[in-house]
Amino acid sequence: MRRVLQVLKWTVVVLLVSLALLWIGDTLYARYRMGHKTATDPIDTIKVRPMYLIPRKDGRAELDFGDPETQMCVYALFPQLGYDPCWYVVRRSKKPIPIADLQPLFLK
């Protein structure tokens, strides 16, 4: 039992150190690319068109599309330089934003 706990402890330590080194490397690479202007600038703008999920009275939902917005992002694995990663912005933009059901307000 003691050996299993020791192996588990070392596994967690190695995993945390690896994750920290990956984040530090990602940060240094993004800052290097910011300081040396090349064709691969790490900061980009992406057009996002929000989708709103609106509940209807019959229990179904309706999708409504908002106006396109531009959002700044960074090409990195983790959030860097105050921006979300571009892969996360694109992924999040494909999910509909639920609008709260306003029916209880009308019953008052």
The first five atom37 places (N, CA, C, CB, O) and aatype in JSON, in Angstrom:
{
  "aatype": [12, 1, 1, 19, 10, 5, 19, 10, 11, 17, 16, 19, 19, 19, 10, 10, 19, 15, 10, 0, 10, 10, 17, 9, 7, 3, 16, 10, 18, 0, 1, 18, 1, 12, 7, 8, 11, 16, 0, 16, 3, 14, 9, 3, 16, 9, 11, 19, 1, 14, 12, 18, 10, 9, 14, 1, 11, 3, 7, 1, 0, 6, 10, 3, 13, 7, 3, 14, 6, 16, 5, 12, 4, 19, 18, 0, 10, 13, 14, 5, 10, 7, 18, 3, 14, 4, 17, 18, 19, 19, 1, 1, 15, 11, 11, 14, 9, 14, 9, 0, 3, 10, 5, 14, 10, 13, 10, 11],
  "atom_mask": [
    [1, 1, 1, 1, 1],
    [1, 1, 1, 1, 1],
    [1, 1, 1, 1, 1],
    [1, 1, 1, 1, 1],
    [1, 1, 1, 1, 1],
    [1, 1, 1, 1, 1],
    [1, 1, 1, 1, 1],
    [1, 1, 1, 1, 1],
    [1, 1, 1, 1, 1],
    [1, 1, 1, 1, 1],
    [1, 1, 1, 1, 1],
    [1, 1, 1, 1, 1],
    [1, 1, 1, 1, 1],
    [1, 1, 1, 1, 1],
    [1, 1, 1, 1, 1],
    [1, 1, 1, 1, 1],
    [1, 1, 1, 1, 1],
    [1, 1, 1, 1, 1],
    [1, 1, 1, 1, 1],
    [1, 1, 1, 1, 1],
    [1, 1, 1, 1, 1],
    [1, 1, 1, 1, 1],
    [1, 1, 1, 1, 1],
    [1, 1, 1, 1, 1],
    [1, 1, 1, 0, 1],
    [1, 1, 1, 1, 1],
    [1, 1, 1, 1, 1],
    [1, 1, 1, 1, 1],
    [1, 1, 1, 1, 1],
    [1, 1, 1, 1, 1],
    [1, 1, 1, 1, 1],
    [1, 1, 1, 1, 1],
    [1, 1, 1, 1, 1],
    [1, 1, 1, 1, 1],
    [1, 1, 1, 0, 1],
    [1, 1, 1, 1, 1],
    [1, 1, 1, 1, 1],
    [1, 1, 1, 1, 1],
    [1, 1, 1, 1, 1],
    [1, 1, 1, 1, 1],
    [1, 1, 1, 1, 1],
    [1, 1, 1, 1, 1],
    [1, 1, 1, 1, 1],
    [1, 1, 1, 1, 1],
    [1, 1, 1, 1, 1],
    [1, 1, 1, 1, 1],
    [1, 1, 1, 1, 1],
    [1, 1, 1, 1, 1],
    [1, 1, 1, 1, 1],
    [1, 1, 1, 1, 1],
    [1, 1, 1, 1, 1],
    [1, 1, 1, 1, 1],
    [1, 1, 1, 1, 1],
    [1, 1, 1, 1, 1],
    [1, 1, 1, 1, 1],
    [1, 1, 1, 1, 1],
    [1, 1, 1, 1, 1],
    [1, 1, 1, 1, 1],
    [1, 1, 1, 0, 1],
    [1, 1, 1, 1, 1],
    [1, 1, 1, 1, 1],
    [1, 1, 1, 1, 1],
    [1, 1, 1, 1, 1],
    [1, 1, 1, 1, 1],
    [1, 1, 1, 1, 1],
    [1, 1, 1, 0, 1],
    [1, 1, 1, 1, 1],
    [1, 1, 1, 1, 1],
    [1, 1, 1, 1, 1],
    [1, 1, 1, 1, 1],
    [1, 1, 1, 1, 1],
    [1, 1, 1, 1, 1],
    [1, 1, 1, 1, 1],
    [1, 1, 1, 1, 1],
    [1, 1, 1, 1, 1],
    [1, 1, 1, 1, 1],
    [1, 1, 1, 1, 1],
    [1, 1, 1, 1, 1],
    [1, 1, 1, 1, 1],
    [1, 1, 1, 1, 1],
    [1, 1, 1, 1, 1],
    [1, 1, 1, 0, 1],
    [1, 1, 1, 1, 1],
    [1, 1, 1, 1, 1],
    [1, 1, 1, 1, 1],
    [1, 1, 1, 1, 1],
    [1, 1, 1, 1, 1],
    [1, 1, 1, 1, 1],
    [1, 1, 1, 1, 1],
    [1, 1, 1, 1, 1],
    [1, 1, 1, 1, 1],
    [1, 1, 1, 1, 1],
    [1, 1, 1, 1, 1],
    [1, 1, 1, 1, 1],
    [1, 1, 1, 1, 1],
    [1, 1, 1, 1, 1],
    [1, 1, 1, 1, 1],
    [1, 1, 1, 1, 1],
    [1, 1, 1, 1, 1],
    [1, 1, 1, 1, 1],
    [1, 1, 1, 1, 1],
    [1, 1, 1, 1, 1],
    [1, 1, 1, 1, 1],
    [1, 1, 1, 1, 1],
    [1, 1, 1, 1, 1],
    [1, 1, 1, 1, 1],
    [1, 1, 1, 1, 1],
    [1, 1, 1, 1, 1]
  ],
  "atom_positions": [
    [[0.82, -1.19, 0.0], [0.0, 0.0, 0.0], [0.87, 1.26, 0.0], [-0.94, 0.0, 1.21], [0.57, 2.25, -0.67]],
    [[1.94, 1.18, 0.77], [2.84, 2.31, 0.87], [3.51, 2.61, -0.47], [3.89, 2.04, 1.93], [3.67, 3.78, -0.84]],
    [[3.88, 1.56, -1.19], [4.54, 1.71, -2.48], [3.58, 2.31, -3.52], [5.07, 0.34, -2.97], [3.99, 3.13, -4.34]],
    [[2.31, 1.9, -3.47], [1.32, 2.44, -4.4], [1.14, 3.94, -4.17], [-0.03, 1.7, -4.23], [1.06, 4.7, -5.14]],
    [[1.07, 4.36, -2.93], [0.93, 5.78, -2.63], [2.15, 6.57, -3.07], [0.7, 5.98, -1.13], [2.03, 7.71, -3.54]],
    [[3.32, 5.98, -2.92], [4.55, 6.65, -3.34], [4.59, 6.8, -4.87], [5.79, 5.87, -2.84], [4.97, 7.85, -5.38]],
    [[4.19, 5.76, -5.59], [4.15, 5.83, -7.05], [3.1, 6.85, -7.5], [3.84, 4.44, -7.66], [3.34, 7.61, -8.43]],
    [[1.96, 6.86, -6.86], [0.91, 7.83, -7.18], [1.38, 9.26, -6.92], [-0.37, 7.53, -6.36], [1.12, 10.16, -7.72]],
    [[2.09, 9.47, -5.81], [2.61, 10.79, -5.47], [3.61, 11.26, -6.53], [3.26, 10.76, -4.08], [3.56, 12.41, -6.96]],
    [[4.52, 10.39, -6.94], [5.5, 10.76, -7.95], [4.84, 11.01, -9.31], [6.56, 9.66, -8.08], [5.28, 11.88, -10.06]],
    [[3.81, 10.26, -9.62], [3.09, 10.46, -10.88], [2.44, 11.84, -10.91], [2.03, 9.37, -11.08], [2.5, 12.53, -11.93]],
    [[1.83, 12.24, -9.8], [1.2, 13.55, -9.72], [2.26, 14.66, -9.82], [0.39, 13.7, -8.41], [2.04, 15.66, -10.51]],
    [[3.39, 14.49, -9.16], [4.46, 15.49, -9.2], [4.99, 15.62, -10.63], [5.6, 15.11, -8.23], [5.18, 16.74, -11.11]],
    [[5.25, 14.5, -11.3], [5.77, 14.54, -12.67], [4.74, 15.18, -13.59], [6.13, 13.11, -13.17], [5.11, 15.96, -14.47]],
    [[3.47, 14.88, -13.41], [2.42, 15.46, -14.25], [2.34, 16.98, -14.05], [1.06, 14.81, -13.92], [2.22, 17.72, -15.02]],
    [[2.4, 17.44, -12.8], [2.35, 18.88, -12.53], [3.58, 19.61, -13.07], [2.22, 19.13, -11.03], [3.45, 20.71, -13.61]],
    [[4.75, 19.02, -12.92], [5.97, 19.65, -13.44], [5.92, 19.7, -14.97], [7.23, 18.88, -12.96], [6.33, 20.69, -15.57]],
    [[5.44, 18.64, -15.6], [5.33, 18.63, -17.06], [4.35, 19.68, -17.55], [4.9, 17.24, -17.56], [4.62, 20.37, -18.53]],
    [[3.23, 19.82, -16.88], [2.24, 20.83, -17.24], [2.8, 22.24, -17.06], [0.98, 20.66, -16.4], [2.56, 23.12, -17.89]],
    [[3.55, 22.46, -15.98], [4.16, 23.77, -15.75], [5.2, 24.09, -16.82], [4.8, 23.83, -14.36], [5.26, 25.22, -17.3]],
    [[6.02, 23.11, -17.2], [7.01, 23.33, -18.25], [6.35, 23.59, -19.59], [7.94, 22.12, -18.35], [6.84, 24.41, -20.37]],
    [[5.25, 22.92, -19.87], [4.52, 23.16, -21.11], [3.96, 24.57, -21.14], [3.39, 22.13, -21.28], [4.02, 25.24, -22.18]],
    [[3.4, 25.04, -20.02], [2.85, 26.4, -19.95], [3.96, 27.44, -20.1], [2.09, 26.61, -18.63], [3.79, 28.44, -20.8]],
    [[5.1, 27.22, -19.43], [6.22, 28.16, -19.53], [6.74, 28.21, -20.97], [7.36, 27.76, -18.56], [7.01, 29.3, -21.48]],
    [[6.89, 27.07, -21.61], [7.33, 27.04, -23.0], [6.35, 27.73, -23.93], [0.0, 0.0, 0.0], [6.76, 28.44, -24.85]],
    [[5.06, 27.54, -23.69], [4.03, 28.19, -24.5], [4.1, 29.71, -24.33], [2.63, 27.67, -24.11], [3.97, 30.45, -25.3]],
    [[4.3, 30.17, -23.1], [4.4, 31.6, -22.83], [5.63, 32.2, -23.49], [4.44, 31.85, -21.32], [5.54, 33.25, -24.13]],
    [[6.77, 31.55, -23.34], [8.0, 32.06, -23.94], [7.91, 32.11, -25.46], [9.19, 31.22, -23.51], [8.39, 33.06, -26.08]],
    [[7.32, 31.09, -26.06], [7.2, 31.06, -27.51], [6.26, 32.16, -28.01], [6.69, 29.67, -27.98], [6.55, 32.81, -29.02]],
    [[5.15, 32.39, -27.32], [4.22, 33.46, -27.72], [4.88, 34.82, -27.57], [2.93, 33.4, -26.88], [4.73, 35.68, -28.44]],
    [[5.62, 35.04, -26.48], [6.3, 36.33, -26.29], [7.43, 36.52, -27.3], [6.84, 36.43, -24.87], [7.67, 37.64, -27.76]],
    [[8.12, 35.44, -27.65], [9.17, 35.54, -28.67], [8.56, 35.93, -30.02], [9.92, 34.19, -28.8], [9.11, 36.78, -30.72]],
    [[7.45, 35.32, -30.37], [6.8, 35.64, -31.64], [6.25, 37.06, -31.63], [5.68, 34.65, -31.93], [6.17, 37.7, -32.68]],
    [[5.86, 37.58, -30.47], [5.4, 38.97, -30.39], [6.56, 39.94, -30.58], [4.7, 39.24, -29.04], [6.4, 40.98, -31.23]],
    [[7.71, 39.63, -30.05], [8.86, 40.52, -30.14], [9.54, 40.51, -31.49], [0.0, 0.0, 0.0], [10.16, 41.51, -31.87]],
    [[9.44, 39.43, -32.22], [10.07, 39.29, -33.53], [8.96, 39.16, -34.57], [11.03, 38.06, -33.58], [8.44, 38.07, -34.81]],
    [[8.62, 40.28, -35.19], [7.52, 40.29, -36.16], [7.85, 39.39, -37.35], [7.23, 41.73, -36.63], [8.8, 39.63, -38.09]],
    [[7.04, 38.37, -37.51], [7.17, 37.47, -38.65], [5.8, 37.31, -39.28], [7.76, 36.07, -38.21], [4.84, 37.98, -38.89]],
    [[5.72, 36.42, -40.24], [4.43, 36.17, -40.9], [3.45, 35.47, -39.97], [4.64, 35.34, -42.17], [2.24, 35.49, -40.2]],
    [[3.96, 34.85, -38.93], [3.09, 34.11, -38.01], [2.91, 34.89, -36.71], [3.68, 32.71, -37.71], [3.44, 34.51, -35.67]],
    [[2.17, 35.97, -36.78], [1.88, 36.78, -35.6], [0.98, 35.97, -34.66], [1.21, 38.13, -35.99], [-0.01, 35.41, -35.12]],
    [[1.29, 35.89, -33.36], [0.49, 35.05, -32.48], [-0.9, 35.6, -32.17], [1.23, 34.85, -31.21], [-1.79, 34.84, -31.8]],
    [[-1.1, 36.92, -32.31], [-2.4, 37.5, -32.0], [-3.17, 37.71, -33.29], [-2.25, 38.84, -31.23], [-2.64, 38.23, -34.27]],
    [[-4.43, 37.29, -33.28], [-5.26, 37.38, -34.47], [-6.68, 37.79, -34.05], [-5.28, 36.03, -35.24], [-7.04, 37.7, -32.88]],
    [[-7.46, 38.24, -35.02], [-8.87, 38.52, -34.77], [-9.7, 37.51, -35.54], [-9.24, 39.99, -35.18], [-9.4, 37.17, -36.69]],
    [[-10.74, 37.04, -34.9], [-11.64, 36.06, -35.51], [-13.05, 36.63, -35.47], [-11.57, 34.68, -34.77], [-13.48, 37.19, -34.46]],
    [[-13.78, 36.47, -36.59], [-15.18, 36.9, -36.61], [-16.03, 35.78, -36.01], [-15.66, 37.24, -38.06], [-15.95, 34.62, -36.41]],
    [[-16.83, 36.16, -35.05], [-17.7, 35.22, -34.34], [-19.13, 35.68, -34.52], [-17.32, 35.12, -32.82], [-19.43, 36.86, -34.34]],
    [[-20.01, 34.77, -34.87], [-21.43, 35.08, -34.99], [-22.17, 34.33, -33.89], [-21.98, 34.71, -36.42], [-22.35, 33.11, -33.99]],
    [[-22.61, 35.02, -32.85], [-23.24, 34.33, -31.73], [-24.59, 33.72, -32.12], [-23.43, 35.29, -30.56], [-25.34, 34.27, -32.91]],
    [[-24.86, 32.55, -31.52], [-26.15, 31.88, -31.69], [-26.86, 31.91, -30.35], [-25.97, 30.4, -32.21], [-26.3, 31.54, -29.32]],
    [[-28.1, 32.35, -30.38], [-28.9, 32.4, -29.16], [-29.96, 31.31, -29.2], [-29.56, 33.8, -28.98], [-30.66, 31.16, -30.21]],
    [[-30.08, 30.55, -28.14], [-31.07, 29.5, -28.01], [-32.25, 30.07, -27.23], [-30.48, 28.23, -27.3], [-32.15, 30.29, -26.02]],
    [[-33.37, 30.31, -27.92], [-34.52, 30.98, -27.32], [-35.64, 29.96, -27.12], [-35.01, 32.16, -28.21], [-36.08, 29.33, -28.08]],
    [[-36.1, 29.77, -25.88], [-37.19, 28.83, -25.65], [-38.52, 29.4, -26.15], [-37.29, 28.49, -24.15], [-38.79, 30.6, -26.04]],
    [[-39.34, 28.51, -26.71], [-40.67, 28.92, -27.17], [-41.72, 28.4, -26.21], [-40.94, 28.41, -28.62], [-41.43, 27.58, -25.35]],
    [[-42.94, 28.89, -26.37], [-44.02, 28.5, -25.45], [-44.4, 27.03, -25.61], [-45.24, 29.36, -25.68], [-44.88, 26.42, -24.65]],
    [[-44.2, 26.46, -26.8], [-44.58, 25.06, -27.01], [-43.53, 24.08, -26.48], [-44.82, 24.81, -28.48], [-43.67, 22.88, -26.67]],
    [[-42.48, 24.58, -25.82], [-41.48, 23.72, -25.22], [-40.26, 23.49, -26.09], [0.0, 0.0, 0.0], [-39.24, 23.0, -25.6]],
    [[-40.33, 23.82, -27.36], [-39.18, 23.66, -28.24], [-38.31, 24.91, -28.15], [-39.63, 23.41, -29.71], [-38.66, 25.88, -27.48]],
    [[-37.18, 24.87, -28.83], [-36.26, 26.01, -28.81], [-36.02, 26.5, -30.23], [-34.92, 25.62, -28.13], [-36.15, 25.75, -31.19]],
    [[-35.67, 27.74, -30.33], [-35.43, 28.39, -31.62], [-34.05, 29.02, -31.58], [-36.53, 29.46, -31.94], [-33.65, 29.61, -30.58]],
    [[-33.31, 28.89, -32.68], [-31.99, 29.51, -32.79], [-32.12, 30.87, -33.46], [-31.01, 28.61, -33.57], [-32.79, 31.0, -34.49]],
    [[-31.49, 31.86, -32.89], [-31.44, 33.19, -33.48], [-29.98, 33.6, -33.56], [-32.3, 34.22, -32.65], [-29.23, 33.45, -32.6]],
    [[-29.57, 34.12, -34.7], [-28.19, 34.5, -34.91], [-28.01, 35.99, -34.69], [-27.72, 34.11, -36.32], [-28.79, 36.8, -35.19]],
    [[-26.99, 36.35, -33.93], [-26.69, 37.75, -33.67], [-25.79, 38.33, -34.75], [0.0, 0.0, 0.0], [-25.41, 37.64, -35.7]],
    [[-25.47, 39.59, -34.61], [-24.57, 40.24, -35.55], [-23.15, 39.73, -35.35], [-24.62, 41.78, -35.39], [-22.75, 39.43, -34.22]],
    [[-22.37, 39.62, -36.43], [-20.99, 39.15, -36.29], [-20.16, 40.11, -35.44], [-20.33, 38.99, -37.66], [-20.28, 41.33, -35.55]],
    [[-19.33, 39.54, -34.61], [-18.44, 40.31, -33.73], [-17.01, 39.85, -34.0], [-18.82, 40.13, -32.22], [-16.78, 38.7, -34.36]],
    [[-16.07, 40.75, -33.81], [-14.67, 40.35, -33.91], [-14.12, 40.16, -32.51], [-13.82, 41.4, -34.7], [-14.39, 40.95, -31.6]],
    [[-13.35, 39.1, -32.35], [-12.78, 38.79, -31.05], [-11.3, 38.51, -31.24], [-13.52, 37.59, -30.39], [-10.91, 37.75, -32.14]],
    [[-10.48, 39.1, -30.4], [-9.04, 38.88, -30.48], [-8.68, 37.61, -29.73], [-8.26, 40.08, -29.9], [-9.25, 37.3, -28.69]],
    [[-7.71, 36.88, -30.3], [-7.27, 35.64, -29.68], [-5.78, 35.46, -29.96], [-8.09, 34.42, -30.2], [-5.2, 36.18, -30.76]],
    [[-5.18, 34.49, -29.3], [-3.76, 34.19, -29.46], [-3.62, 32.73, -29.9], [-2.97, 34.46, -28.15], [-4.31, 31.85, -29.39]],
    [[-2.71, 32.5, -30.84], [-2.42, 31.14, -31.28], [-1.46, 30.51, -30.29], [-1.83, 31.12, -32.73], [-0.24, 30.63, -30.42]],
    [[-2.02, 29.83, -29.3], [-1.25, 29.16, -28.25], [-2.12, 28.08, -27.64], [-0.76, 30.18, -27.17], [-3.31, 27.99, -27.93]],
    [[-1.52, 27.27, -26.8], [-2.29, 26.22, -26.12], [-3.07, 26.76, -24.94], [-1.36, 25.12, -25.65], [-4.19, 26.32, -24.67]],
    [[-2.48, 27.71, -24.23], [-3.08, 28.26, -23.03], [-3.37, 29.75, -23.24], [-2.15, 28.06, -21.81], [-2.83, 30.35, -24.17]],
    [[-4.22, 30.36, -22.4], [-4.42, 31.8, -22.5], [-3.09, 32.52, -22.26], [-5.5, 32.28, -21.48], [-2.42, 32.29, -21.26]],
    [[-2.74, 33.41, -23.19], [-1.48, 34.14, -23.11], [-1.72, 35.6, -23.45], [-0.41, 33.52, -24.05], [-2.63, 35.91, -24.22]],
    [[-0.93, 36.48, -22.9], [-0.94, 37.9, -23.22], [-2.31, 38.54, -23.02], [-0.48, 38.1, -24.66], [-2.62, 39.55, -23.66]],
    [[-3.13, 37.97, -22.16], [-4.44, 38.52, -21.87], [-5.55, 38.11, -22.83], [0.0, 0.0, 0.0], [-6.65, 38.65, -22.77]],
    [[-5.28, 37.15, -23.72], [-6.27, 36.71, -24.7], [-6.51, 35.2, -24.56], [-5.81, 37.05, -26.13], [-5.63, 34.45, -24.13]],
    [[-7.73, 34.79, -24.93], [-8.04, 33.37, -24.96], [-7.37, 32.74, -26.18], [-9.57, 33.13, -24.99], [-7.12, 33.43, -27.17]],
    [[-7.08, 31.44, -26.13], [-6.52, 30.77, -27.31], [-7.54, 30.73, -28.45], [-6.07, 29.33, -26.95], [-8.75, 30.65, -28.21]],
    [[-7.06, 30.79, -29.68], [-7.96, 30.81, -30.84], [-8.77, 29.52, -30.94], [-7.16, 31.02, -32.14], [-9.94, 29.56, -31.33]],
    [[-8.17, 28.37, -30.59], [-8.92, 27.12, -30.67], [-10.1, 27.14, -29.71], [-8.01, 25.92, -30.36], [-11.14, 26.55, -30.0]],
    [[-9.96, 27.81, -28.56], [-11.03, 27.89, -27.58], [-12.13, 28.86, -28.04], [-10.48, 28.33, -26.23], [-13.31, 28.6, -27.83]],
    [[-11.73, 29.97, -28.66], [-12.7, 30.95, -29.15], [-13.57, 30.33, -30.24], [-11.98, 32.21, -29.69], [-14.78, 30.51, -30.23]],
    [[-12.95, 29.6, -31.16], [-13.71, 28.96, -32.24], [-14.64, 27.9, -31.67], [-12.75, 28.32, -33.28], [-15.8, 27.8, -32.08]],
    [[-14.15, 27.12, -30.73], [-14.97, 26.05, -30.13], [-16.16, 26.64, -29.37], [-14.12, 25.19, -29.18], [-17.28, 26.13, -29.46]],
    [[-15.9, 27.72, -28.62], [-16.96, 28.34, -27.83], [-18.0, 29.03, -28.72], [-16.36, 29.35, -26.85], [-19.17, 29.12, -28.36]],
    [[-17.57, 29.51, -29.89], [-18.5, 30.23, -30.76], [-19.51, 29.3, -31.42], [-17.73, 30.98, -31.83], [-20.54, 29.76, -31.92]],
    [[-19.24, 28.0, -31.43], [-20.16, 27.04, -32.05], [-21.25, 26.58, -31.09], [-19.38, 25.84, -32.56], [-22.18, 25.89, -31.51]],
    [[-21.15, 26.95, -29.83], [-22.16, 26.56, -28.85], [-23.2, 27.66, -28.73], [-21.51, 26.26, -27.47], [-22.85, 28.84, -28.62]],
    [[-24.48, 27.31, -28.74], [-25.52, 28.34, -28.59], [-25.57, 28.89, -27.16], [-26.9, 27.78, -28.97], [-25.3, 28.18, -26.19]],
    [[-25.9, 30.16, -27.06], [-26.02, 30.83, -25.77], [-27.48, 30.73, -25.33], [-25.54, 32.33, -25.85], [-28.35, 31.3, -25.99]],
    [[-27.76, 30.03, -24.23], [-29.16, 29.9, -23.8], [-29.69, 31.21, -23.22], [-29.31, 28.78, -22.76], [-29.02, 31.87, -22.41]],
    [[-30.88, 31.57, -23.64], [-31.57, 32.75, -23.11], [-32.52, 32.24, -22.02], [-32.34, 33.56, -24.25], [-33.24, 31.26, -22.24]],
    [[-32.53, 32.9, -20.87], [-33.34, 32.45, -19.74], [-34.82, 32.48, -20.1], [-33.07, 33.32, -18.5], [-35.28, 33.33, -20.86]],
    [[-35.55, 31.54, -19.54], [-36.99, 31.47, -19.74], [-37.64, 32.59, -18.93], [-37.56, 30.07, -19.33], [-37.47, 32.66, -17.72]],
    [[-38.39, 33.45, -19.6], [-38.99, 34.61, -18.93], [-40.42, 34.35, -18.47], [-38.97, 35.8, -19.86], [-41.07, 35.28, -17.99]],
    [[-40.92, 33.13, -18.59], [-42.3, 32.83, -18.24], [-42.63, 33.14, -16.79], [-42.57, 31.39, -18.53], [-43.71, 33.67, -16.55]],
    [[-41.77, 32.84, -15.79], [-42.13, 33.17, -14.41], [-42.33, 34.66, -14.18], [-41.06, 32.67, -13.47], [-43.07, 35.04, -13.27]],
    [[-41.7, 35.54, -14.97], [-41.89, 36.97, -14.79], [-43.31, 37.4, -15.19], [-40.85, 37.76, -15.61], [-43.86, 38.34, -14.62]],
    [[-43.9, 36.71, -16.17], [-45.23, 37.06, -16.64], [-46.33, 36.58, -15.71], [-45.46, 36.51, -18.01], [-47.45, 37.07, -15.78]],
    [[-46.02, 35.63, -14.84], [-47.03, 35.08, -13.94], [-47.23, 35.96, -12.72], [-46.65, 33.67, -13.51], [-48.2, 35.75, -11.99]],
    [[-46.39, 36.9, -12.46], [-46.5, 37.75, -11.26], [-47.63, 38.72, -11.35], [-45.23, 38.51, -11.02], [-47.86, 39.49, -10.42]]
  ]
}
